[in-house]
Each structure stands twice: as C-alpha cells, then as structure tokens.
C-alpha cells in the first residue's frame, strides 16, 4: 500500500493510542512526502512529527503559527495559524482548527477519543 497524501496518512493512523509512538514506517512516510502530524501529548504539550519535529507547551489551548521551518507562538505575515482547543470535559479533549488543507484523525486514550489530530503537507503552506 502506497501512502503519499495527508488523507491517506490520516486514515492509516486513525485510532492511534495516546501512549504509543508513531511507527518507523509512519515517520518514513511523513518525511518522504513532506507531511506533518499534529497531536497532543499530555495535558499541555502539542507535538509536530514528520517533515519536522517540534513541540510547544499550550496549557488549555491557544494559537500556534506554522511555516516550513517550524512552529512559533507569535503571528507574522508568512505564518499560518492553527487554533488549538482544549476542553477537559468534552467528548474530545484536544482539537485543531486551521485554514491549511488537512485531514483529521483520532487518538484514543483509555479506549476513548482523546485528541482529534490533523495531518497536513508542508507544500500547502506555499500556496
């Protein structure tokens, strides 16, 4: 099975367990196709895996700004915003909203939906 788009990768990793790392195969796909996986790891950390790796502390949500070089906490003209929502009592603790073309996937914790992560392609930031 050949995977090259954010849609295909999101389908592959949907249902990922919160306590598990992404496999070497998934990381290989992300690097080869310039894809980035955005998810939450814990109660205050947002992680970016794939074409670049970074993480940022966002206690109870906030905004992250992305370029091809990485993530930032302040807006600038060349940065695209990702809104990060945290809701402790909701059906899903973490969610992301952005204008970057992306696909969603679920991360489960204790067999329940915990994070609605996103996958996007860095190439789409250039458009």
N, C-alpha and C positions, 0 to 999 in steps of 0.2 A: 504494500500500500504506500503510495507516494503522497506525501503531505507537503504542501507548499504555500497555503493561504492561511490567513488568520481564522477563517471559518472552519477549515479542516482541522487545524490545531485545537481550536476551542472544543470541537466535537470529541477529539481524542482525549483531552484532559478533563472533560466534564465529569463531575463526581469525584474529583481528586480528594484525597484525605488530607485534612489540615496538618496532621503530624508527619506526613511523608514529603520528602524532597521530590522534585521532578526528576525523572529518569535521565540517564545519559542520552538516550535516544531522543527524548523531547528536547533537551538542550542542544543537541546536534541540529535538529530541525529548525530551531529558532535562529541559531547562528547562520545556517546556510541560506535562510530565507528572510533574514533581517526582521524577524518577528520579536515582539516583546510581550511577556506575560506580566500582568499587573494583578497582584493579590495582596491580601493582608496576612501577616504572620504575627499573631498575638493581638493584644488589645490596643496597641498603639503604633504598630510598625507596618508600613506599606512597602512591599518589595517589588522590584522590577527585575525580571530574569529574561535572559535570552540574548538578543543582539547587543545589549549592555546589561550590566548587573549593578544595581544600586538599591538603597533603601532609605526611607525617610520616616522619622517619627512624626505621627499626626494623632495626638491624643484626641479622640472623639471627632475625627474628621477634619476637613478643611480643603484647601486647594493646593494642587501640585502643578507645576509648569514644566513642560517637556520640550526638548529639542533633540536632534540626532546625537548630541553629545552627552545627554543625561537629563537629570531632573533638578528642579530648582524650586525655591519657596516663594520667589517674587516674580511678578509678571514683567515681561519685556515684549517688544514688538514681534520678535521671532519665536516666541514660546507659545505653545498650545496648552490650554488649561484642562486639567482633569479635576472635576469636583469629586471629593471623597466624602461619602456619607456613612456615619456610624450611628446605629440605633440599637442599643443594648437589649431592648425588649421586643424588637421587631422579628419578623419571620426570617430575616437575613441581617446579620449584624453589620456587615460591610457591603457597600455598593459603590460603583463608579459611574460617572456621567461625563461624557466628553463629545466634542464635535469630530474627533479623529475617527475615521471609519474603523470599526472594531467589531468583534464578536464576543459574546458573553459565555461564561461557563460557571459552573457551581463548584465550590469547595465545601466539603462536608466536615463537620466536627461532631463526634458522638452520634453519627448516623443521621444528622440533621443538617439542612442547608445553613451554612455559616457565612460564606462570602460569595458574592456574585462578582467574580473576577472578569477581566477583559484581556483580549489579545489584539494587538494591532501591529501593523507593519511600519517600520521607521520610514520607508519610502513615501508613505502617505502624508508625512509631515512636510514634505517639499511642495505639495500641491497648493 
